[in-house]
Structure formats: C-alpha cells, structure tokens
Amino acid sequence: MIGSFSMATAGTMTFDIADVPKLVDDGFFDDVIRHEMAHVLGFGTLWTNNGVYLKDSDKYTGSFALATYQLEYHQPGATWLPIELEGGSGTANGHWNEGVNGTAPTGIVDGQGRDMKYELMTGWLNTPTYVSRTTAASFYDIGYTVNLSAVPEPAALALWLLGMPLLAGVAARRRRGPASL
C-alpha cells in the first residue's frame, strides 16, 4: 500500500519460450512485452484493490479513465468502460473488452479512426496495436502520476515510460494533483 493506493513495487513477466521465436519473427514481441508490463504495473491486476473494478461485473469505473474514454472514443454517455469477461482466467477481468474473442471490430473508434479491437490492453493481440489515452489514464486511477498531455503518438511509448521508475527500482509515489485531460 502506497498512500491510499495498492501499487506494484516489484513484478515479473514469464513468456513461453515456444511462442517467442514466432512473436519475434512476426514483429509482435515488443507489443506482448508492453502489454505484460502494463499488467505488472497494475493494469487489470490492481483494479479491484483500488476500487475501480468489481470482479466479474464487466464495468471499470475509475473516474479518470472513464472521463478520457468518453472523450477519446466519443462515448459521452458512458458510465463505465467495458471489461472482458471471456477468454478464461488469463484474459477475463483484466482487459478492455473487444467482444467476440477479438475476431470482430467493436465499432468503438477513437478520433484517429482506430477501433478498440486494436488497443494494446484488450485480451487478444490484433495488429497494428496502439495504446489509448484511456489506458494511460487508468494508471492515474490506481495511483500513478500521469500527464496525459505528454502521451506521445504512437502512445505505446507511454507504457515504457510509465514502467521506467519501477524497473529502475525507484519506489512508486503517490500522485500529486489532478490529471489533465
């Protein structure tokens, strides 16, 4: 517990060595690493502890990610973000929902025309991936300091930057001030 938040102070990622060569050859291994790094930092893994998600409810209610989602995906009436409940224990309850096991577009599209199906933090790897501002804002909801105006395009770099203090052994700190949308 750091401040009033449950936050990661250490973590590990394990990859199936039989999958790695194909992921590398296909150019997807960096996406998989970024995706798993987000889980180590708390995406999906610390939502319940921080009161932004009730397991098996399919409703993420963190206020900063929700406000960002409403703007980014043109969903002004949304009162929650949809969470994946399919795919088993490694997928359900820890990813943005993309529906139909990742096989069809969601119809939820950001201002750049990117369907949520391709967001890095859904439960299935669909390419080309991107990291949404909504995902970055979800880290604010669980206690990280996040400057959404500094989220670069492609925003995938943001997850690397979010993880750098943790990877360098610097203790996570309680955020200061509101996030800027």
N, C-alpha and C positions, 0 to 999 in steps of 0.2 A: 504494500500500500504506500503510495507516494502522495502526500497531501490527502485529498479526498478521493483519489483515483487508484484503482488497481492497474498497475502498469508493469510491462515486461522489464526486467533488469538483466535477463540473460535468455538465451534460446538456442535451439539447434534446428538444422534442416537436414533431412535424410532423403537421399534420392536412390531410386532403384537403378543400379549400375547397368542393368539390361536395357533400360529406357534411354539412358544418357546419350549414347552414340547417335541414335536416330534424332533425338531432340537437337543435338549439336548440328548434325548434317542438315536438318530441315530449317535451322536458324531459329528455333524456338526455345532453346535452353535459357537464354537470358530472361525471356518472359516468365518461364517457370521459376527461376530464381527470384525475380522481383515479386511474383505472386506469393511464393512461400515466405519471403522476407516480410511481407505485409502481415502474414499470419503470425510470425514470430513477434512482431511489434504489437500485435493485439487485434488486428482486423479479424473479426469473427470469433476470435479466441477469448477476448476480454469484454465483449459486448454485454453479456449477462451480468458480469461482476460490476460493470459500470452503469447499469440501469438503463441502457439504451435499446435492449432487446430482451424479450421474454421468450425463452427457448420454445420451439415448435409453434410460434404464433405467426410467423411469416411477416412480422411487422417491426422494422427498425424505426425507432422514434427519436433518435438523437437529434437535437434541435438544429445544430449547425449543418450536419449533412442533409437533413430534411430541407432546410431553407435553400441550400445550394442546389439540391436536386430539383426543387420547384422551379428555380431559375434556369439551371443548366439544361434540363430536359423538358422545359415548357409544360410543367405539371403544377400549375398554381394552386389547384385544389387538393393536392396530395396531403394526407395527414400522416403518412408513414411511407417508408421505402420497402418494396417487396423483397423478401429474403427467400432464398432457395430452400425448399423442403424435400426435393427429390435427390437421388444420387447416392444415398447411403450416408454412413457416419462421416466419411471424409469430405462430403460436399454439403449435405443438409445443415442448415442453421449457421453457416459460416461464410456465405457468399451472397452477392446480389443475385436476385432471381432473373434468369433469362428464359425460363419456360421450355417445355418440350425437350428436356435434356440437351439444350444447346443446339438443337437442329434447325430452328426457325428464327427469323428476325422477331424481335419483341414489339417493334413499332414505336418504342420509346427512343427518340432520337435527339441528340444534342444539337446545338446551334451550328455545328460543323457537318451535320448530316450523318454522324456516327451512331449506329444502333447500339443499344445497351448490350446486345449479344457479344460485342467485341470488347467490352470493358474488361480490363485485366482481372478484376476481382469477382467475376462470375465463376460458376463451378465447372465450366468447360472451357478448354483452350480453343478459341476461334481467332483466326488471324485475318487481318492485322489487328493487334491489340492496341489499346490506349488506356491511360489512367485518367479518370474523370476528376474534376474538381470536387465532385461529391465524395469520392473515395478519400481524397486529401482531407476534406472537412470532417470525415468520420473519425480521423485521428484526433482532431480537436475535441470531439465529443468524448473521447476516452482519456483526455488529459495531456496530449502533446501540444506544444506550441506550433501553430501552423499559420503561415502567411499565404493565404490563397492568391493574393495578387502577384505573388512570386512564383506560382506554379507554372513552369515552363511548358512550351509545346515542342516536342511531344512531352506530355506531362509524366511519362514513365520515369523520367529522371527524378521526379519528386519523391518517389519511394526510396530511391537510392539515398537521396539527401536526408530524408526522414530517418533512415537507419544508421547514418554515419555516426552520430554521437553514441548510440547504443553499441555499435560494432567497435568503436574506439574505446569502449569501457567507461565512457562518461555516464554518470548516473542520470537517468531521466529526471526532468524537473517539472514542477507544477507550472502550468501555463500562466501567463500574465495577460490580462486584458482580453477584450473580445476579438474574435477572428473577424477579418474584413472580408466581405463577400464582394 
